[in-house]
Amino acid sequence: MTTTTPYAVFDPTLDLELRREVDVPPRLVWRAWTEPELLKQWFTPAPWKTTACELDLRPGGKFRTVMEGPNGERHDSTGCVLFVIPEKLMLFTDALGPGYRPTGSAFMSASVEISPTAAGTLYVARAFHKDEEARQQHEEMGFHQGWGTALDQLVALAKRL
Amino acid sequence: MTTTTPYAVFDPTLDLELRREVDVPPRLVWRAWTEPELLKQWFTPAPWKTTACELDLRPGGKFRTVMEGPNGERHDSTGCVLFVIPEKLMLFTDALGPGYRPTGSAFMSASVEISPTAAGTLYVARAFHKDEEARQQHEEMGFHQGWGTALDQLVALAKRL
């Protein structure tokens, strides 16, 4: 089964998806994703921390995160915003950097789509990979648990906003 | 010197530019770039030919060209449309494929900007590279002559439309 949006085509053999309804409104989910000071508070499952975030929320804009682990690990990743529909959709990739410049290495493109429901928000986060091997690697790195725990943290933060 | 557009930042140490005023209107330059049957007629300096072209002109859309040389060479390249302002700007990359999926290899992103002048069109085509080495490689492949000759062919075609 392949589903289509106007912007990206989800292929379950290549891609990964976290889909969950949460009991906070889309407006707060969007703020948590797009305000760097908020993103830093939920983006990385504890005990990892997101210690820096830069987000220029427009096509071609910079999206940088620095994630640090409990044993001194440090991942500094700079990608590019691809597409934005405020309070509905953000698409970004690490195949490109700011201004769409190729990075020379690519792990994934990703989308976050949110839509209002009676109870709050339908949250759909997707990671798009080059091939099955990359998808499997991401799955084994703990995509579902990692992105799920981060979403728990996002919801807890949204409830304090 | 670094110049900025809303979408991409041109860095002369990393990037290449062809800038020329041509005596055909923006509307026809745009048609030549965006209608695959027209693009095939000018895109590749003779004796190379562009034997296939697919262009889904929207963010995330497929941009594929097949270029064939006089000695049986064949380059089949599939990239992704990034940004479109009709009759003004097209941005695309080979770092991503259709639906923004990473390709795993990237040579460049590119922009074509056109704007009306008294005599016709100011045509600015830019190639954005990962690093100086990639820019130099592209320059030595004959960027200026190749893109310049292709533009001559585009103008000749536009005058027949």
Chai-1 contact restraints between the chains, C-beta under 6 A:
chainA,res_idxA,chainB,res_idxB,connection_type,confidence,min_distance_angstrom,max_distance_angstrom,comment,restraint_id
A,Y7,B,G60,contact,1.0,0.0,6.0,A-B,restraint_1
A,A8,B,G60,contact,1.0,0.0,6.0,A-B,restraint_2
A,A8,B,G99,contact,1.0,0.0,6.0,A-B,restraint_3
A,A8,B,Y100,contact,1.0,0.0,6.0,A-B,restraint_4
A,V9,B,G99,contact,1.0,0.0,6.0,A-B,restraint_5
A,P59,B,F83,contact,1.0,0.0,6.0,A-B,restraint_6
A,G60,B,Y7,contact,1.0,0.0,6.0,A-B,restraint_7
A,G60,B,A8,contact,1.0,0.0,6.0,A-B,restraint_8
A,L82,B,Y100,contact,1.0,0.0,6.0,A-B,restraint_9
A,F83,B,P59,contact,1.0,0.0,6.0,A-B,restraint_10
A,A95,B,A95,contact,1.0,0.0,6.0,A-B,restraint_11
A,A95,B,L96,contact,1.0,0.0,6.0,A-B,restraint_12
A,A95,B,P102,contact,1.0,0.0,6.0,A-B,restraint_13
A,L96,B,A95,contact,1.0,0.0,6.0,A-B,restraint_14
A,G99,B,A8,contact,1.0,0.0,6.0,A-B,restraint_15
A,G99,B,V9,contact,1.0,0.0,6.0,A-B,restraint_16
A,Y100,B,A8,contact,1.0,0.0,6.0,A-B,restraint_17
A,Y100,B,L82,contact,1.0,0.0,6.0,A-B,restraint_18
A,Y100,B,S109,contact,1.0,0.0,6.0,A-B,restraint_19
A,R101,B,F128,contact,1.0,0.0,6.0,A-B,restraint_20
A,P102,B,A95,contact,1.0,0.0,6.0,A-B,restraint_21
A,P102,B,A106,contact,1.0,0.0,6.0,A-B,restraint_22
A,P102,B,K130,contact,1.0,0.0,6.0,A-B,restraint_23
A,G104,B,K130,contact,1.0,0.0,6.0,A-B,restraint_24
A,A106,B,P102,contact,1.0,0.0,6.0,A-B,restraint_25
A,S109,B,Y100,contact,1.0,0.0,6.0,A-B,restraint_26
A,F128,B,R101,contact,1.0,0.0,6.0,A-B,restraint_27
A,K130,B,P102,contact,1.0,0.0,6.0,A-B,restraint_28
A,K130,B,G104,contact,1.0,0.0,6.0,A-B,restraint_29
